Amino acid sequence: MIINFQGIANLLGSVLIFLAIAMVVPTMYAFITVTKGSAEFLFVAAVMIVTGLAIRRITRSKSLRMTLKDMFFFTSSVWTTMILTAALPFKFTMGIDYVTACFEATSAVSTTGITVLHDIDNLPPSILLWRSILQYFGGIGFIAMAIAVLPNLNNLGGMKLFKTESSEQGSEKVSPKSKTIALGILILYITITIITFLAYWILGMNTFDAFNHALTSVATGGMSTHAASMDYFSAEIQWFAVGVMFICSLPFPLLILSIKNDIRQIFRDSQVKGFCRIIIISIILVMASLIVQENMPFMEALRFSVFNVVDVLSSTGYSMGDFSNINPFITLLFFVILPIGGCSGSTSGGLKIFRFQILLNLFRKQINQLQHPSAIFPQQYNGQNINETIMRSIAAFFFAYACCLILSSLILSLTGTEMLDALTLSFNCLSNIGVGVGEHFGPQGDFTLLTSFQKIILIFDMVMGRLEVLTIILCFLPSFWRV
């Protein structure tokens, strides 16, 4: 089967034009505020528009129908194209090397949130704005990919379960191909952003900070306009940020159905219930440790626990305090929950709750089967039957993730990185979290210490994590390119 390179290139040309149009925002802001970046952004945008239009003209085709192989290649290509081109404003405006620029762009587009730029508070506003915009696009882009593309890629990592995503399999199902649902998700995404912006502004952020943090909170990206991140702002802002991170970690298609029908419907969903349980248990454990071992006041312990647990599980990656240097129990607990992530169909990264729940159900089934060998125990999840195909895909996903984690950690260790730091960095990037444990790369860590080679390894990790690992691995197999 031959890949439709012409059709894919045509679509990538549209991506270049879209990014160029997006660059108008930081360009105009830099021009109006007479700050650095207007000329650099304008130059890059002009080149990208010309290139995009040229590609579309050369590859003009009557048919853009894509096969399964085309979808795999396109999914990888569109994110790679966005990263390579989105890095250009960082390079020209900041005068940094291209690898560092690509790392920053990858961290933004993948909504990981790690930064390798120095002195965040004094960066050109256009660069801060561009990072936030990239995270915002990455957030909505991943929602679209998670409900429209990944479930169709031959049951990638069990994502076929979410071809129809509903808390009650019955009269009304969410079709990821439905234009109505797609429009509904976009409207909901923008609506939450506007509400978040207004709330941040009312609670004390200036207009620029409120706009940037609204984009990165809704995208669960975590890039801030200040080096202190959420520690820079008031407790009221931090509490509101918790609510936004939690909501945006829930399945957006299910949020639409719940808003339309009954808001309580969303809490009947197995994924959402599992996500809430993990949050509540983690908060209680962290609070207990802070109060008993650290003698922290109740309200301070509550705010610290709630914010950081939701922040990590939603894969947002804002910083509020340093949970990795309090005591060994809290460090280990956060290390355990780091890769879990939020719900499928949300902006959050991680391994996703549903995969852990299905494996837990399989464990229970196996225990029951050992006790009653002749009995039949049907396996279901959220009202859907779990067949062998789904189980194999989830097992393959976890195996691929573990292999990538081990390989990445080993390579980073070979470069002189300490063992805990190597694991933290790999977990961070593969799970698109942006905040980890350890002295060097924890919440208060300095990622500017990374070498160019380490950045390249972590760029691959971030892309593979955002594209569910197997999508990228497949494109590197010789068999994929055979006709």
C-alpha positions in Angstrom: 0.0 0.0 0.0 1.5 3.3 -1.2 1.4 6.3 1.2 -0.5 9.3 -0.2 2.4 11.7 0.1 0.7 14.2 -2.2 -2.4 14.5 -0.1 -0.5 14.5 3.2 1.8 17.3 1.9 -1.2 19.3 0.9 -2.6 19.1 4.4 0.8 20.0 5.9 0.9 23.1 3.7 -2.4 24.1 5.4 -0.7 23.5 8.8 2.1 26.0 7.8 -0.5 28.6 6.8 -2.5 28.1 10.0 0.7 28.6 12.2 1.7 31.6 10.2 -1.7 33.2 10.8 -1.4 32.4 14.6 1.9 34.3 14.6 0.0 37.5 13.9 -1.0 37.7 17.6 2.5 37.8 19.1 3.7 40.0 16.1 1.0 42.6 16.8 1.5 42.5 20.5 5.3 43.1 20.1 4.6 45.9 17.7 2.0 47.6 19.9 4.1 47.3 23.1 7.3 48.2 21.2 9.0 45.1 22.5 11.3 42.5 20.8 9.9 40.1 18.3 7.7 41.9 15.8 10.2 41.7 13.0 11.3 38.2 13.7 7.7 36.8 13.9 6.7 38.7 10.8 9.6 37.3 8.8 8.9 33.7 9.9 5.2 34.1 9.3 5.8 35.5 5.8 8.1 32.6 4.8 5.7 30.0 6.2 2.7 31.5 4.3 4.6 31.5 1.0 5.9 28.0 1.6 2.5 26.7 2.7 0.8 28.2 -0.4 3.5 26.8 -2.7 3.1 23.3 -1.2 -0.6 23.4 -1.5 -0.4 24.5 -5.1 2.2 21.9 -6.1 0.3 19.1 -4.3 -3.2 20.1 -5.3 -5.3 16.9 -5.6 -8.9 16.1 -6.2 -8.9 13.3 -3.5 -7.6 13.7 0.0 -8.9 10.3 1.1 -6.5 8.6 3.5 -5.8 4.9 4.3 -4.9 3.6 7.7 -1.2 3.8 6.8 -1.7 7.4 5.6 -3.3 8.3 9.0 -0.4 6.9 10.9 2.1 8.9 8.8 0.0 12.1 8.8 -0.4 12.0 12.6 3.3 11.9 13.1 4.1 14.3 10.3 1.7 17.1 11.4 3.2 17.2 14.9 6.7 17.1 13.6 6.0 19.9 11.1 4.4 22.1 13.8 7.5 21.6 16.1 10.1 22.3 13.5 8.4 25.4 12.2 7.1 26.7 15.6 10.7 26.6 16.8 11.8 29.3 14.3 10.4 32.3 16.3 12.3 31.1 19.4 15.5 30.8 17.5 15.4 34.2 15.7 13.9 36.2 18.6 16.0 34.7 21.4 19.2 34.0 19.4 19.3 30.4 20.7 20.5 27.3 19.0 17.9 25.3 16.9 17.9 22.3 19.2 17.0 24.4 22.2 14.3 26.2 20.1 12.9 22.8 19.0 12.8 21.6 22.6 10.9 24.7 23.8 8.5 24.3 20.8 8.0 20.6 21.5 7.4 21.2 25.2 4.8 23.8 24.3 3.0 21.9 21.5 2.9 18.6 23.5 1.7 20.6 26.5 4.6 19.2 28.6 5.5 22.6 30.0 9.2 22.2 30.6 11.2 25.3 29.7 14.9 25.6 28.9 14.8 29.4 28.5 16.6 31.6 31.1 15.1 34.3 33.2 11.4 33.8 32.3 10.2 37.0 33.9 12.4 39.1 31.5 11.7 37.2 28.3 10.1 39.2 25.4 6.3 39.2 25.9 5.9 37.9 22.3 7.9 34.7 23.2 5.8 34.1 26.3 2.6 34.7 24.3 3.8 32.3 21.5 4.5 29.5 24.1 1.0 29.9 25.5 -0.6 29.9 22.0 1.3 26.7 21.1 0.1 25.0 24.2 -3.4 26.1 23.5 -3.3 24.6 20.0 -1.6 21.5 21.4 -4.4 21.0 23.9 -7.3 21.2 21.4 -5.3 19.3 18.9 -4.8 16.4 21.2 -8.5 16.3 22.0 -9.3 16.1 18.3 -6.7 13.4 17.8 -7.8 11.4 20.8 -11.4 11.2 19.7 -11.2 11.3 15.9 -7.8 9.8 14.8 -6.4 7.5 17.5 -9.5 5.3 17.9 -9.4 4.6 14.2 -5.7 3.6 14.1 -6.2 -0.1 14.4 -7.2 0.1 18.1 -4.1 1.9 19.2 -3.5 1.3 22.9 -7.1 0.5 23.5 -8.4 3.8 22.2 -11.0 2.0 20.1 -13.1 2.0 23.3 -13.7 5.7 22.7 -15.1 5.6 19.2 -18.3 6.2 21.1 -17.6 8.0 24.3 -20.6 8.2 26.7 -21.2 7.5 30.3 -24.3 5.6 29.5 -24.3 3.5 26.4 -27.8 4.0 25.3 -30.0 6.4 23.4 -27.3 9.0 22.6 -23.8 8.3 21.7 -20.9 10.6 20.9 -19.6 10.1 17.4 -16.1 11.4 16.9 -16.8 12.0 13.2 -19.8 14.1 14.0 -19.4 17.7 12.9 -21.8 18.8 15.7 -19.7 17.2 18.4 -16.5 18.7 16.9 -18.1 22.1 16.9 -19.4 21.6 20.4 -15.9 20.7 21.7 -14.4 23.8 20.1 -17.1 26.0 21.6 -16.7 24.4 25.0 -12.9 24.8 24.8 -13.1 28.5 23.9 -15.9 29.1 26.5 -13.8 27.6 29.4 -10.9 29.7 28.2 -12.9 33.0 28.3 -14.3 32.2 31.7 -10.8 31.3 33.0 -9.3 34.5 31.6 -12.0 36.7 33.2 -11.7 34.9 36.5 -7.9 35.2 36.6 -8.2 38.9 35.8 -10.9 39.5 38.4 -8.8 37.6 41.0 -5.8 39.9 40.5 -3.8 38.9 37.5 -2.9 41.6 35.0 -4.4 41.2 31.5 -1.3 39.7 29.9 -0.8 37.1 32.7 -4.5 36.3 32.8 -4.6 35.7 29.0 -1.5 33.5 29.0 -2.5 31.5 32.1 -6.0 31.0 30.7 -4.5 29.4 27.6 -2.0 27.2 29.4 -4.5 26.2 32.2 -7.2 25.0 29.8 -4.6 23.2 27.7 -3.2 21.7 31.0 0.2 22.8 29.7 1.6 24.7 32.7 3.9 27.2 31.1 3.8 30.4 33.1 4.9 34.0 32.5 6.9 33.9 35.7 9.7 31.7 36.9 7.9 31.2 40.2 4.8 29.9 38.3 1.7 29.7 40.5 3.8 30.7 43.6 3.8 34.2 42.1 0.0 34.5 42.5 -2.5 34.5 45.4 -4.1 31.6 47.0 -7.5 32.5 45.4 -5.9 32.2 42.0 -4.3 28.9 42.9 -7.7 27.5 44.0 -9.4 28.6 40.8 -6.5 27.0 38.8 -7.2 23.7 40.5 -10.8 23.8 39.2 -9.8 24.5 35.7 -7.1 21.8 35.6 -9.6 19.3 37.0 -12.4 20.1 34.5 -10.0 20.0 31.5 -8.8 16.6 32.6 -12.3 15.2 32.1 -13.5 13.8 28.7 -14.7 16.8 26.6 -17.3 14.8 24.6 -18.7 13.6 27.9 -18.7 17.1 29.3 -20.8 18.2 26.3 -23.4 15.5 26.9 -23.5 16.2 30.6 -24.1 19.9 30.1 -26.8 19.1 27.5 -28.6 16.5 29.5 -27.6 16.1 33.2 -24.4 17.4 34.7 -24.4 14.4 37.2 -24.0 12.1 34.2 -20.3 12.7 34.0 -19.7 11.4 37.5 -21.3 8.0 36.5 -18.5 7.5 34.0 -16.0 4.8 35.1 -13.0 6.9 33.9 -14.1 10.0 35.8 -14.9 8.0 39.0 -11.5 6.4 38.9 -9.8 9.8 38.3 -11.7 11.3 41.3 -10.8 8.4 43.6 -7.1 8.7 42.8 -7.2 12.4 43.4 -9.0 12.1 46.8 -6.8 9.2 48.0 -3.6 11.1 47.0 -4.7 14.3 48.6 -5.6 12.6 51.9 -2.2 10.8 52.0 -0.2 14.0 51.2 -2.2 16.0 53.7 -1.7 13.4 56.4 2.0 13.4 55.8 2.3 17.2 55.9 0.3 17.6 59.1 1.8 14.6 61.0 5.4 14.7 59.8 5.9 18.4 58.9 3.5 20.0 61.4 2.0 22.1 58.6 -1.2 24.0 59.3 -4.4 22.3 58.1 -5.4 24.9 55.5 -1.9 25.3 54.1 -1.6 21.5 53.9 -4.9 21.3 52.2 -4.1 23.9 49.5 -0.6 22.5 48.9 -2.0 18.9 48.6 -5.0 19.7 46.4 -3.1 21.9 44.0 -0.1 19.7 43.5 -2.1 16.4 43.2 -4.4 17.8 40.6 -1.5 19.6 38.9 0.4 16.3 38.5 -2.5 14.0 37.7 -3.8 16.5 35.1 -0.2 16.7 33.7 -0.4 20.5 33.8 3.0 21.1 35.4 2.6 24.4 37.2 4.8 24.9 40.2 3.6 25.6 43.7 6.1 24.7 46.3 8.5 21.8 46.0 6.8 18.5 46.8 9.9 16.5 45.9 12.0 17.8 48.8 9.6 17.6 51.8 9.9 14.0 52.9 10.6 10.6 51.3 6.9 9.4 51.5 5.6 12.4 49.5 8.4 12.2 47.0 7.7 8.5 46.4 3.9 9.1 46.2 4.2 11.8 43.5 6.8 9.6 41.6 4.1 6.8 41.5 1.3 9.1 40.3 3.4 11.0 37.8 2.7 8.9 34.7 -1.0 8.2 35.4 -2.5 11.2 33.7 -6.2 12.2 33.2 -9.1 10.9 31.2 -9.1 10.0 27.5 -10.6 12.8 25.4 -9.2 15.5 27.6 -6.2 17.9 27.2 -4.2 16.0 29.9 -1.3 13.6 29.1 -0.1 10.5 30.8 -1.0 6.9 30.4 -4.7 7.6 31.0 -6.9 6.3 33.7 -8.9 3.8 31.6 -5.9 1.6 30.9 -5.2 1.1 34.6 -8.8 0.4 35.3 -9.0 -2.3 32.6 -5.8 -3.9 33.9 -7.3 -3.9 37.4 -10.5 -5.5 36.0 -8.3 -8.2 34.3 -6.5 -8.8 37.6 -9.8 -9.3 39.4 -11.1 -11.6 36.7 -7.9 -13.7 37.0 -8.2 -14.0 40.7 -11.8 -15.1 40.4 -10.9 -17.5 37.6 -8.3 -19.2 39.9 -10.9 -19.7 42.5 -13.6 -20.9 40.1 -11.9 -22.5 37.1 -15.1 -23.5 35.3 -16.9 -20.2 35.7 -17.2 -17.6 33.0 -16.4 -14.0 34.0 -17.3 -11.6 31.2 -15.1 -8.5 31.2 -16.7 -5.1 30.7 -15.7 -1.4 31.0 -18.1 1.4 31.1 -20.8 -0.9 29.7 -18.7 -2.1 26.8 -17.3 -5.6 26.3 -13.5 -5.8 26.6 -12.3 -8.3 24.0 -8.9 -9.9 23.5 -8.0 -7.3 20.8 -8.4 -4.4 23.2 -6.4 -6.3 25.9 -3.6 -7.0 23.5 -3.4 -3.4 22.4 -3.3 -2.1 26.0 -0.6 -4.7 26.9 1.4 -3.7 23.8 1.1 0.0 24.7 2.4 -0.5 28.3 5.2 -2.7 27.0 6.2 0.0 24.4 5.9 2.7 27.1 8.1 0.7 29.5 10.7 0.1 26.8 10.9 3.8 25.8 11.1 4.7 29.5 14.0 2.3 30.2 15.8 3.1 27.0 15.5 6.9 27.5 16.6 6.6 31.1 19.6 4.5 30.2 20.7 6.9 27.5 20.3 9.9 29.8 22.3 8.0 32.5 25.1 7.5 29.9 25.3 11.2 29.5 26.1 11.6 33.2 22.6 12.2 34.5 21.9 10.7 38.0 19.5 7.7 38.1 16.6 9.5 39.8 17.0 12.5 37.5 17.1 10.3 34.4 13.9 8.5 35.5 12.2 11.8 36.4 13.1 13.4 33.0 11.9 10.3 31.1 8.7 10.1 33.1 8.1 13.9 32.7 8.5 13.9 28.9 6.8 10.6 28.1 3.8 11.5 30.2 3.9 15.2 29.1 3.8 16.3 32.7 6.5 19.0 33.0 7.0 18.7 36.7 8.8 15.9 38.5 10.7 14.8 41.6 14.3 15.3 42.6 16.6 18.2 43.4 17.7 19.0 39.8 14.5 18.5 37.8 11.7 18.7 40.3 9.2 21.6 40.6 12.0 24.0 41.5 14.5 22.4 39.1 16.6 24.1 36.4 16.0 22.4 33.0 18.5 24.9 31.4 21.2 22.4 32.6 20.3 20.0 29.9 22.8 19.4 27.1 21.9 19.5 23.4 22.0 15.7 23.2 19.8 15.3 26.2 17.3 17.7 24.7 17.1 15.7 21.6 16.4 12.5 23.5 13.7 14.3 25.5 12.2 15.8 22.4 11.6 12.3 21.1 10.1 11.3 24.5 7.6 14.2 24.4 6.5 13.5 20.9 6.1 9.8 21.5 4.2 10.4 24.7 1.8 12.8 23.1 1.2 10.5 20.1 0.6 7.4 22.3 4.1 5.9 21.6 3.0 3.2 19.1 2.1 5.8 16.4 5.8 6.9 16.3 7.3 3.4 16.7 5.3 2.1 13.7 6.7 4.8 11.4 10.2 3.6 12.2 9.5 0.0 11.2 10.9 -1.2 7.8 7.7 -3.2 7.3 5.6 0.0 7.4 7.3 1.3 4.3 6.9 -1.8 2.3 4.3 -1.6 -0.5 
